[in-house]
Amino acid sequence: MPFRLGIDLGGTKTEIVALDAAGAIRLRRRAPTPSGYAGVINLIGRLVEASEAELGGQGSVGLGIPGSLSPATGLVRGANSTWLNGGRLDADIAARLGRLVRLSNDANCLAMSEAADGAGAGHRRVFAVILGTGVGAGITTDGRIEEGRNRIAGEWGHNPLPWMTPDEYPGPACWCGRRGCIETFLCGPALAADADGAGARDAGGLPGRAEAGDAAAAGALVRHADRLARALAHVINLLDPDCIILAGGLSNMAHLYDEVPRRWRNFVFSDVVATPLLKARHGDSSGVLGAARLWDAG
Protein backbone atom coordinates (compact mmCIF):
# COMPACT_ATOMS: atom_id res chain seq x y z
CA MET A 1 0.00 0.00 0.00
CA PRO A 2 1.42 3.44 -0.86
CA PHE A 3 -0.19 4.91 2.24
CA ARG A 4 -2.29 3.94 5.24
CA LEU A 5 -5.49 5.75 6.18
CA GLY A 6 -6.55 6.01 9.81
CA ILE A 7 -9.89 7.33 11.03
CA ASP A 8 -10.71 8.35 14.59
CA LEU A 9 -14.50 8.39 15.06
CA GLY A 10 -15.20 10.69 17.98
CA GLY A 11 -18.41 11.89 19.56
CA THR A 12 -18.08 15.42 18.19
CA LYS A 13 -15.41 15.21 15.47
CA THR A 14 -14.05 12.61 13.08
CA GLU A 15 -10.45 12.80 11.88
CA ILE A 16 -8.67 11.08 9.00
CA VAL A 17 -4.92 10.85 8.51
CA ALA A 18 -2.73 9.29 5.83
CA LEU A 19 0.67 7.84 6.74
CA ASP A 20 3.35 6.89 4.23
CA ALA A 21 5.53 3.81 4.55
CA ALA A 22 7.93 5.65 6.87
CA GLY A 23 5.12 6.78 9.18
CA ALA A 24 5.15 10.41 8.02
CA ILE A 25 1.82 12.24 7.77
CA ARG A 26 0.82 12.96 4.17
CA LEU A 27 -2.69 14.28 4.79
CA ARG A 28 -4.91 15.21 7.69
CA ARG A 29 -8.56 16.33 7.74
CA ARG A 30 -11.31 16.77 10.35
CA ALA A 31 -15.08 16.99 10.09
CA PRO A 32 -17.98 17.20 12.57
CA THR A 33 -19.38 13.78 13.51
CA PRO A 34 -23.06 13.45 12.57
CA SER A 35 -25.51 11.91 15.01
CA GLY A 36 -26.98 8.88 13.36
CA TYR A 37 -25.61 5.63 12.01
CA ALA A 38 -26.22 6.29 8.33
CA GLY A 39 -24.61 9.71 8.62
CA VAL A 40 -21.45 8.16 10.13
CA ILE A 41 -21.15 5.63 7.27
CA ASN A 42 -21.59 8.40 4.72
CA LEU A 43 -19.07 10.70 6.40
CA ILE A 44 -16.38 8.03 6.58
CA GLY A 45 -16.98 7.12 2.95
CA ARG A 46 -16.65 10.74 1.85
CA LEU A 47 -13.50 11.32 3.92
CA VAL A 48 -11.78 8.25 2.47
CA GLU A 49 -12.79 9.04 -1.09
CA ALA A 50 -11.72 12.67 -0.86
CA SER A 51 -8.39 11.75 0.74
CA GLU A 52 -7.59 9.14 -1.87
CA ALA A 53 -8.53 11.50 -4.69
CA GLU A 54 -6.15 14.10 -3.25
CA LEU A 55 -3.33 11.59 -2.78
CA GLY A 56 -3.88 9.85 -6.09
CA GLY A 57 -4.09 6.26 -4.90
CA GLN A 58 -5.78 3.77 -2.61
CA GLY A 59 -4.69 2.98 0.93
CA SER A 60 -5.53 0.57 3.69
CA VAL A 61 -8.25 1.77 6.07
CA GLY A 62 -8.19 1.44 9.85
CA LEU A 63 -10.90 2.82 12.13
CA GLY A 64 -10.89 3.59 15.85
CA ILE A 65 -14.25 3.83 17.61
CA PRO A 66 -15.49 4.43 21.18
CA GLY A 67 -16.64 0.85 21.57
CA SER A 68 -15.84 -2.64 20.28
CA LEU A 69 -17.24 -5.41 18.10
CA SER A 70 -18.89 -8.34 19.84
CA PRO A 71 -17.12 -11.60 18.97
CA ALA A 72 -20.52 -13.32 19.12
CA THR A 73 -22.49 -11.05 16.77
CA GLY A 74 -19.99 -8.76 15.04
CA LEU A 75 -22.10 -5.79 16.15
CA VAL A 76 -20.84 -2.66 17.89
CA ARG A 77 -21.37 -2.64 21.65
CA GLY A 78 -20.35 -0.44 24.56
CA ALA A 79 -20.11 2.79 22.54
CA ASN A 80 -21.06 5.97 24.36
CA SER A 81 -21.99 7.30 20.91
CA THR A 82 -25.05 5.13 21.31
CA TRP A 83 -26.23 5.32 17.68
CA LEU A 84 -23.29 3.03 16.81
CA ASN A 85 -24.43 0.22 19.11
CA GLY A 86 -26.01 -2.68 17.27
CA GLY A 87 -24.50 -1.70 13.93
CA ARG A 88 -22.28 -3.93 11.80
CA LEU A 89 -19.91 -1.02 11.35
CA ASP A 90 -16.89 -2.71 9.80
CA ALA A 91 -19.00 -4.59 7.26
CA ASP A 92 -21.10 -1.53 6.40
CA ILE A 93 -18.05 0.67 5.85
CA ALA A 94 -16.40 -2.10 3.83
CA ALA A 95 -19.49 -2.25 1.63
CA ARG A 96 -19.42 1.55 1.22
CA LEU A 97 -15.74 1.52 0.23
CA GLY A 98 -15.61 -1.77 -1.64
CA ARG A 99 -12.74 -3.18 0.44
CA LEU A 100 -11.97 -4.61 3.86
CA VAL A 101 -11.39 -2.30 6.82
CA ARG A 102 -9.94 -2.98 10.24
CA LEU A 103 -11.65 -1.63 13.34
CA SER A 104 -10.61 -1.41 16.98
CA ASN A 105 -11.38 0.49 20.15
CA ASP A 106 -10.01 4.04 20.23
CA ALA A 107 -7.92 3.31 23.34
CA ASN A 108 -6.36 0.33 21.56
CA CYS A 109 -5.43 2.66 18.73
CA LEU A 110 -3.88 5.04 21.26
CA ALA A 111 -1.75 2.21 22.66
CA MET A 112 -0.77 1.07 19.17
CA SER A 113 0.45 4.53 18.20
CA GLU A 114 2.33 5.27 21.41
CA ALA A 115 3.99 1.84 21.38
CA ALA A 116 5.11 2.30 17.77
CA ASP A 117 6.84 5.69 17.92
CA GLY A 118 5.43 7.53 20.91
CA ALA A 119 6.09 7.54 24.62
CA GLY A 120 5.94 3.75 24.76
CA ALA A 121 8.49 3.09 22.00
CA GLY A 122 11.01 0.52 23.17
CA HIS A 123 8.74 -0.87 25.88
CA ARG A 124 7.47 -4.42 25.44
CA ARG A 125 4.12 -4.10 27.24
CA VAL A 126 2.29 -0.76 27.19
CA PHE A 127 -0.85 0.21 29.09
CA ALA A 128 -2.28 3.41 27.58
CA VAL A 129 -5.06 5.33 29.33
CA ILE A 130 -7.56 7.85 28.00
CA LEU A 131 -8.59 10.35 30.70
CA GLY A 132 -11.18 12.61 29.16
CA THR A 133 -14.95 12.78 28.93
CA GLY A 134 -14.76 9.03 29.41
CA VAL A 135 -12.06 6.73 30.75
CA GLY A 136 -10.62 3.71 28.99
CA ALA A 137 -7.38 1.95 28.19
CA GLY A 138 -5.61 -0.18 25.62
CA ILE A 139 -2.83 -2.75 25.92
CA THR A 140 -0.08 -3.65 23.48
CA THR A 141 2.57 -6.35 23.72
CA ASP A 142 5.50 -6.27 21.30
CA GLY A 143 3.63 -3.62 19.32
CA ARG A 144 0.47 -5.70 18.89
CA ILE A 145 -2.91 -4.85 20.39
CA GLU A 146 -4.16 -7.21 23.08
CA GLU A 147 -7.84 -7.54 22.16
CA GLY A 148 -8.58 -10.45 24.50
CA ARG A 149 -10.86 -13.43 23.96
CA ASN A 150 -13.98 -11.30 24.48
CA ARG A 151 -12.39 -8.23 22.82
CA ILE A 152 -12.57 -6.24 26.04
CA ALA A 153 -8.92 -6.20 27.12
CA GLY A 154 -8.20 -2.79 28.61
CA GLU A 155 -11.79 -1.97 29.63
CA TRP A 156 -10.32 -0.58 32.82
CA GLY A 157 -12.81 2.27 33.21
CA HIS A 158 -15.69 -0.09 33.91
CA ASN A 159 -14.13 -1.85 36.87
CA PRO A 160 -14.96 -0.55 40.36
CA LEU A 161 -12.61 1.96 41.93
CA PRO A 162 -10.33 -0.13 44.19
CA TRP A 163 -9.86 0.44 47.90
CA MET A 164 -12.88 2.75 48.17
CA THR A 165 -13.11 4.88 51.28
CA PRO A 166 -16.38 4.90 53.24
CA ASP A 167 -17.36 8.29 51.80
CA GLU A 168 -16.75 7.03 48.23
CA TYR A 169 -18.80 3.84 48.56
CA PRO A 170 -20.90 2.72 46.64
CA GLY A 171 -19.87 5.32 44.05
CA PRO A 172 -21.79 7.28 41.44
CA ALA A 173 -24.13 5.61 38.97
CA CYS A 174 -22.47 4.86 35.64
CA TRP A 175 -24.07 4.90 32.20
CA CYS A 176 -23.15 1.19 31.92
CA GLY A 177 -25.76 0.39 34.59
CA ARG A 178 -23.41 -0.20 37.53
CA ARG A 179 -22.10 2.01 40.30
CA GLY A 180 -18.63 3.05 41.33
CA CYS A 181 -16.89 2.49 38.00
CA ILE A 182 -13.43 4.01 37.72
CA GLU A 183 -14.79 6.22 34.92
CA THR A 184 -17.32 7.82 37.26
CA PHE A 185 -14.50 9.02 39.55
CA LEU A 186 -11.72 9.86 37.09
CA CYS A 187 -13.33 11.37 33.99
CA GLY A 188 -13.15 15.11 33.38
CA PRO A 189 -16.78 15.87 34.26
CA ALA A 190 -16.41 13.90 37.55
CA LEU A 191 -13.35 15.92 38.52
CA ALA A 192 -15.10 19.18 37.65
CA ALA A 193 -18.17 18.20 39.67
CA ASP A 194 -16.02 17.24 42.66
CA ALA A 195 -14.60 20.77 42.70
CA ASP A 196 -17.62 22.83 41.69
CA GLY A 197 -20.72 20.72 42.26
CA ALA A 198 -23.14 18.78 40.12
CA GLY A 199 -23.44 20.10 36.59
CA ALA A 200 -19.86 21.37 36.31
CA ARG A 201 -18.14 19.86 33.25
CA ASP A 202 -14.82 21.60 32.62
CA ALA A 203 -11.84 20.58 34.77
CA GLY A 204 -9.20 22.27 32.65
CA GLY A 205 -8.82 25.32 34.87
CA LEU A 206 -8.50 23.47 38.18
CA PRO A 207 -4.67 23.29 38.36
CA GLY A 208 -4.36 27.04 37.86
CA ARG A 209 -7.05 27.70 40.43
CA ALA A 210 -5.33 25.39 42.92
CA GLU A 211 -2.03 27.21 42.47
CA ALA A 212 -3.85 30.49 43.14
CA GLY A 213 -5.11 29.15 46.48
CA ASP A 214 -8.57 27.84 45.55
CA ALA A 215 -9.20 25.21 48.25
CA ALA A 216 -12.06 23.50 46.38
CA ALA A 217 -9.92 23.02 43.28
CA ALA A 218 -6.91 21.84 45.30
CA GLY A 219 -8.95 19.32 47.27
CA ALA A 220 -10.54 17.88 44.14
CA LEU A 221 -7.14 17.46 42.46
CA VAL A 222 -5.71 15.64 45.49
CA ARG A 223 -8.67 13.25 45.61
CA HIS A 224 -8.47 12.67 41.85
CA ALA A 225 -4.72 11.89 41.97
CA ASP A 226 -5.23 9.49 44.85
CA ARG A 227 -8.05 7.69 43.04
CA LEU A 228 -5.99 7.48 39.84
CA ALA A 229 -3.09 6.05 41.85
CA ARG A 230 -5.32 3.35 43.35
CA ALA A 231 -6.83 2.50 39.97
CA LEU A 232 -3.42 2.23 38.28
CA ALA A 233 -1.95 0.25 41.19
CA HIS A 234 -4.57 -2.38 40.36
CA VAL A 235 -3.25 -2.44 36.79
CA ILE A 236 0.34 -2.86 37.98
CA ASN A 237 -0.67 -5.67 40.33
CA LEU A 238 -2.51 -7.50 37.53
CA LEU A 239 -0.51 -6.72 34.39
CA ASP A 240 2.79 -5.19 35.55
CA PRO A 241 3.28 -3.23 32.29
CA ASP A 242 6.62 -1.79 31.26
CA CYS A 243 5.08 1.69 31.20
CA ILE A 244 1.74 3.45 31.68
CA ILE A 245 0.85 6.29 29.31
CA LEU A 246 -1.78 8.96 29.90
CA ALA A 247 -3.70 10.66 27.09
CA GLY A 248 -6.91 12.68 26.90
CA GLY A 249 -7.60 16.15 28.23
CA LEU A 250 -6.70 15.41 31.85
CA SER A 251 -3.29 14.07 30.83
CA ASN A 252 -2.20 17.71 30.49
CA MET A 253 -2.31 18.14 34.29
CA ALA A 254 1.41 18.14 35.06
CA HIS A 255 1.10 17.24 38.74
CA LEU A 256 -0.18 13.74 37.93
CA TYR A 257 3.24 12.51 36.78
CA ASP A 258 4.81 13.08 40.19
CA GLU A 259 1.83 12.73 42.49
CA VAL A 260 0.33 9.49 41.15
CA PRO A 261 3.53 7.35 41.26
CA ARG A 262 4.24 8.68 44.74
CA ARG A 263 0.81 7.53 45.87
CA TRP A 264 0.53 4.21 44.04
CA ARG A 265 3.47 2.80 46.00
CA ASN A 266 1.06 2.37 48.94
CA PHE A 267 -1.08 -0.07 46.94
CA VAL A 268 1.26 -2.01 44.63
CA PHE A 269 2.13 -5.47 45.99
CA SER A 270 5.88 -5.08 45.57
CA ASP A 271 8.87 -3.74 47.45
CA VAL A 272 9.78 -1.61 44.42
CA VAL A 273 7.65 0.13 41.78
CA ALA A 274 9.78 1.16 38.81
CA THR A 275 6.86 1.63 36.39
CA PRO A 276 7.17 4.98 34.56
CA LEU A 277 4.05 7.12 34.18
CA LEU A 278 4.37 8.96 30.86
CA LYS A 279 2.45 11.53 28.88
CA ALA A 280 1.36 10.50 25.38
CA ARG A 281 3.84 11.89 22.87
CA HIS A 282 1.25 12.29 20.13
CA GLY A 283 -1.43 13.85 22.36
CA ASP A 284 -4.93 13.77 20.91
CA SER A 285 -3.47 12.54 17.60
CA SER A 286 -2.53 9.16 19.03
CA GLY A 287 -5.90 7.57 18.26
CA VAL A 288 -5.99 8.44 14.58
CA LEU A 289 -2.32 7.57 14.08
CA GLY A 290 -2.88 4.20 15.75
CA ALA A 291 -5.91 3.53 13.56
CA ALA A 292 -3.72 4.00 10.49
CA ARG A 293 -1.39 1.32 11.89
CA LEU A 294 -4.07 -1.34 12.43
CA TRP A 295 -2.90 -3.20 9.31
CA ASP A 296 0.76 -3.14 10.38
CA ALA A 297 0.49 -6.46 12.23
CA GLY A 298 -0.40 -8.19 8.96
C-alpha positions in Angstrom: 0.0 0.0 0.0 1.4 3.4 -0.9 -0.2 4.9 2.2 -2.3 3.9 5.2 -5.5 5.8 6.2 -6.6 6.0 9.8 -9.9 7.3 11.0 -10.7 8.3 14.6 -14.5 8.4 15.1 -15.2 10.7 18.0 -18.4 11.9 19.6 -18.1 15.4 18.2 -15.4 15.2 15.5 -14.0 12.6 13.1 -10.5 12.8 11.9 -8.7 11.1 9.0 -4.9 10.9 8.5 -2.7 9.3 5.8 0.7 7.8 6.7 3.3 6.9 4.2 5.5 3.8 4.5 7.9 5.7 6.9 5.1 6.8 9.2 5.2 10.4 8.0 1.8 12.2 7.8 0.8 13.0 4.2 -2.7 14.3 4.8 -4.9 15.2 7.7 -8.6 16.3 7.7 -11.3 16.8 10.3 -15.1 17.0 10.1 -18.0 17.2 12.6 -19.4 13.8 13.5 -23.1 13.5 12.6 -25.5 11.9 15.0 -27.0 8.9 13.4 -25.6 5.6 12.0 -26.2 6.3 8.3 -24.6 9.7 8.6 -21.5 8.2 10.1 -21.2 5.6 7.3 -21.6 8.4 4.7 -19.1 10.7 6.4 -16.4 8.0 6.6 -17.0 7.1 3.0 -16.6 10.7 1.9 -13.5 11.3 3.9 -11.8 8.3 2.5 -12.8 9.0 -1.1 -11.7 12.7 -0.9 -8.4 11.8 0.7 -7.6 9.1 -1.9 -8.5 11.5 -4.7 -6.2 14.1 -3.3 -3.3 11.6 -2.8 -3.9 9.8 -6.1 -4.1 6.3 -4.9 -5.8 3.8 -2.6 -4.7 3.0 0.9 -5.5 0.6 3.7 -8.3 1.8 6.1 -8.2 1.4 9.8 -10.9 2.8 12.1 -10.9 3.6 15.8 -14.3 3.8 17.6 -15.5 4.4 21.2 -16.6 0.8 21.6 -15.8 -2.6 20.3 -17.2 -5.4 18.1 -18.9 -8.3 19.8 -17.1 -11.6 19.0 -20.5 -13.3 19.1 -22.5 -11.1 16.8 -20.0 -8.8 15.0 -22.1 -5.8 16.1 -20.8 -2.7 17.9 -21.4 -2.6 21.7 -20.4 -0.4 24.6 -20.1 2.8 22.5 -21.1 6.0 24.4 -22.0 7.3 20.9 -25.0 5.1 21.3 -26.2 5.3 17.7 -23.3 3.0 16.8 -24.4 0.2 19.1 -26.0 -2.7 17.3 -24.5 -1.7 13.9 -22.3 -3.9 11.8 -19.9 -1.0 11.3 -16.9 -2.7 9.8 -19.0 -4.6 7.3 -21.1 -1.5 6.4 -18.0 0.7 5.9 -16.4 -2.1 3.8 -19.5 -2.2 1.6 -19.4 1.5 1.2 -15.7 1.5 0.2 -15.6 -1.8 -1.6 -12.7 -3.2 0.4 -12.0 -4.6 3.9 -11.4 -2.3 6.8 -9.9 -3.0 10.2 -11.7 -1.6 13.3 -10.6 -1.4 17.0 -11.4 0.5 20.2 -10.0 4.0 20.2 -7.9 3.3 23.3 -6.4 0.3 21.6 -5.4 2.7 18.7 -3.9 5.0 21.3 -1.8 2.2 22.7 -0.8 1.1 19.2 0.4 4.5 18.2 2.3 5.3 21.4 4.0 1.8 21.4 5.1 2.3 17.8 6.8 5.7 17.9 5.4 7.5 20.9 6.1 7.5 24.6 5.9 3.7 24.8 8.5 3.1 22.0 11.0 0.5 23.2 8.7 -0.9 25.9 7.5 -4.4 25.4 4.1 -4.1 27.2 2.3 -0.8 27.2 -0.8 0.2 29.1 -2.3 3.4 27.6 -5.1 5.3 29.3 -7.6 7.8 28.0 -8.6 10.4 30.7 -11.2 12.6 29.2 -15.0 12.8 28.9 -14.8 9.0 29.4 -12.1 6.7 30.8 -10.6 3.7 29.0 -7.4 2.0 28.2 -5.6 -0.2 25.6 -2.8 -2.7 25.9 -0.1 -3.7 23.5 2.6 -6.4 23.7 5.5 -6.3 21.3 3.6 -3.6 19.3 0.5 -5.7 18.9 -2.9 -4.8 20.4 -4.2 -7.2 23.1 -7.8 -7.5 22.2 -8.6 -10.5 24.5 -10.9 -13.4 24.0 -14.0 -11.3 24.5 -12.4 -8.2 22.8 -12.6 -6.2 26.0 -8.9 -6.2 27.1 -8.2 -2.8 28.6 -11.8 -2.0 29.6 -10.3 -0.6 32.8 -12.8 2.3 33.2 -15.7 -0.1 33.9 -14.1 -1.9 36.9 -15.0 -0.6 40.4 -12.6 2.0 41.9 -10.3 -0.1 44.2 -9.9 0.4 47.9 -12.9 2.7 48.2 -13.1 4.9 51.3 -16.4 4.9 53.2 -17.4 8.3 51.8 -16.8 7.0 48.2 -18.8 3.8 48.6 -20.9 2.7 46.6 -19.9 5.3 44.1 -21.8 7.3 41.4 -24.1 5.6 39.0 -22.5 4.9 35.6 -24.1 4.9 32.2 -23.2 1.2 31.9 -25.8 0.4 34.6 -23.4 -0.2 37.5 -22.1 2.0 40.3 -18.6 3.1 41.3 -16.9 2.5 38.0 -13.4 4.0 37.7 -14.8 6.2 34.9 -17.3 7.8 37.3 -14.5 9.0 39.5 -11.7 9.9 37.1 -13.3 11.4 34.0 -13.1 15.1 33.4 -16.8 15.9 34.3 -16.4 13.9 37.5 -13.3 15.9 38.5 -15.1 19.2 37.7 -18.2 18.2 39.7 -16.0 17.2 42.7 -14.6 20.8 42.7 -17.6 22.8 41.7 -20.7 20.7 42.3 -23.1 18.8 40.1 -23.4 20.1 36.6 -19.9 21.4 36.3 -18.1 19.9 33.3 -14.8 21.6 32.6 -11.8 20.6 34.8 -9.2 22.3 32.6 -8.8 25.3 34.9 -8.5 23.5 38.2 -4.7 23.3 38.4 -4.4 27.0 37.9 -7.0 27.7 40.4 -5.3 25.4 42.9 -2.0 27.2 42.5 -3.8 30.5 43.1 -5.1 29.2 46.5 -8.6 27.8 45.6 -9.2 25.2 48.2 -12.1 23.5 46.4 -9.9 23.0 43.3 -6.9 21.8 45.3 -8.9 19.3 47.3 -10.5 17.9 44.1 -7.1 17.5 42.5 -5.7 15.6 45.5 -8.7 13.3 45.6 -8.5 12.7 41.9 -4.7 11.9 42.0 -5.2 9.5 44.9 -8.0 7.7 43.0 -6.0 7.5 39.8 -3.1 6.1 41.9 -5.3 3.3 43.4 -6.8 2.5 40.0 -3.4 2.2 38.3 -2.0 0.2 41.2 -4.6 -2.4 40.4 -3.3 -2.4 36.8 0.3 -2.9 38.0 -0.7 -5.7 40.3 -2.5 -7.5 37.5 -0.5 -6.7 34.4 2.8 -5.2 35.6 3.3 -3.2 32.3 6.6 -1.8 31.3 5.1 1.7 31.2 1.7 3.5 31.7 0.8 6.3 29.3 -1.8 9.0 29.9 -3.7 10.7 27.1 -6.9 12.7 26.9 -7.6 16.2 28.2 -6.7 15.4 31.9 -3.3 14.1 30.8 -2.2 17.7 30.5 -2.3 18.1 34.3 1.4 18.1 35.1 1.1 17.2 38.7 -0.2 13.7 37.9 3.2 12.5 36.8 4.8 13.1 40.2 1.8 12.7 42.5 0.3 9.5 41.2 3.5 7.3 41.3 4.2 8.7 44.7 0.8 7.5 45.9 0.5 4.2 44.0 3.5 2.8 46.0 1.1 2.4 48.9 -1.1 -0.1 46.9 1.3 -2.0 44.6 2.1 -5.5 46.0 5.9 -5.1 45.6 8.9 -3.7 47.5 9.8 -1.6 44.4 7.6 0.1 41.8 9.8 1.2 38.8 6.9 1.6 36.4 7.2 5.0 34.6 4.0 7.1 34.2 4.4 9.0 30.9 2.4 11.5 28.9 1.4 10.5 25.4 3.8 11.9 22.9 1.2 12.3 20.1 -1.4 13.8 22.4 -4.9 13.8 20.9 -3.5 12.5 17.6 -2.5 9.2 19.0 -5.9 7.6 18.3 -6.0 8.4 14.6 -2.3 7.6 14.1 -2.9 4.2 15.7 -5.9 3.5 13.6 -3.7 4.0 10.5 -1.4 1.3 11.9 -4.1 -1.3 12.4 -2.9 -3.2 9.3 0.8 -3.1 10.4 0.5 -6.5 12.2 -0.4 -8.2 9.0 
